[in-house]
Amino acid sequence: MAAGGGRFFCTAGRGLEPFLEREVRARLGASEVVSVPGKVFFSTEAKLAELRELRSGERLFLRLHKQPPLPVSREKGKMLHEIKSLVTEEPKSWLDVISTWRNLRGCEGKKDVLPENRLPLKRKSEEETNIVTKRQKAEQVREPEECQAEDGESYMVPERKSDQNCGAESQASLEDLSKSSKEEAVANEEFGFSFRVSCRCSGAIAKILTSQEIGRAVGIALMKQFGWRADLRNPDLEIFVHLNDIHSVVGIPLFRLPLANRQYIKTAGLRSTVAWAMASLAEIRAGAFVLDPMCGLGTILLEAAKEWPEACYWGADLSDSQLEGADENLRTAGLMDKIELLKASVKALPLPSESFDAVIADIPFGKKFKITKVFQLLPDILQEMERVLRVGGTIVLLLSQDLHKRIDGVAKHAKSDSPIVFADGAREAAIAKALNVDGNASSSVNGVEEASVSSRQTRFGSLVPDGVYGVSLGKTDAFIHKYKKICTAGNR
């Protein structure tokens, strides 16, 4: 069933917003696409299976509200009133979004969560009123409890006073509430869902209110408005609230697990979203030969082969343990017939010259790999990649901040007897191209010198820089560099 023009937003790692923008347009035929730091908003009629196929996003939400930042006031009561209005002022919008959610999740056979005739809420029968009053009295004696999720969000539900964090006692109190009477359970089934509030707060509003206070305010408003009950362990609905200096956003996650959690990857290496973004820049076509000469656990090859299965993939690495992990990942993903693995050094690949259409590599760096002077090896690495790449082919590299800064010097000393020298006009054109991928300057590294390999004369064999993208790897920032091979090495 189609989403019927549903409104969505998807979170993205820093620097991946432009990739997600392009993907929702190409994959979902999305409209009203708007990007802000960390999120992409869009509308689409795509089906649930199509939405699940997004590869550059983290978590996908149905959008309940998106509006300018809430006005900041020193009076907490006034601010909490504004926050509660996100729930109470437009209850019809909640009905519409939950209807879309039910359709997407295949729940059309069940009763509506919020029937039309409950907006505005009709007077309940005496029995129903007693049930709701009983629930609300129980909730009034509870205080907020916080449980941290992996991504730093706060799960908020109205809880009983306790000195413990989200432990057995807190969970038991929720279960006792939900099982307090058979009559109440029937009412919950008919008139509302269980829920929890996941709150993230930053900027000016975070100086006035905590995530706990915001989550509690939203939770109480939901219970009073719709008669829902709180459930931290296994709720029917999770309400996501994100308030900052850019916008106020409320949504419902479509999937419990992030999109970035790939079921076909047994042992994770590079973040799958970054690996997919790198592969998307490699211009892979049917019948193409693609190489990762430092494949590690094979994440880049897995992402590429899943998305572009009609190409042929090769991975090389010197580490037996990494190759074993990559082989296990290939078997888990069912891609043994798509990807060939070999033990070889990236500085001396046992492969013919000009035999690959694309080379994609995550250059190891940092304490994890115990490599502190990778830039000394980069000339040999680049020369060998250049050798096996066909004219017109693409090289995509993931580099550390240090390598990103030093690559100009590396390029000048690269072992090549046919330097490509840019005239000033050509250099300016290359810089403009790097800064305006799809007309979006935010997709590339800010600053002329960072967006291009160099503002000076560059010697890089037959490779021409074709864009630089700053991305986040969590605690570390990195840069994706793209190059095109414009002629055979050794020729001008």
Order of alpha helices (4+ residues) and beta strands (2+ residues): beta-alpha-beta-beta-alpha-beta-alpha-alpha-alpha-beta-beta-alpha-alpha-beta-alpha-beta-beta-beta-alpha-beta-alpha-beta-alpha-beta-beta-alpha-beta-alpha-alpha-alpha-beta-beta
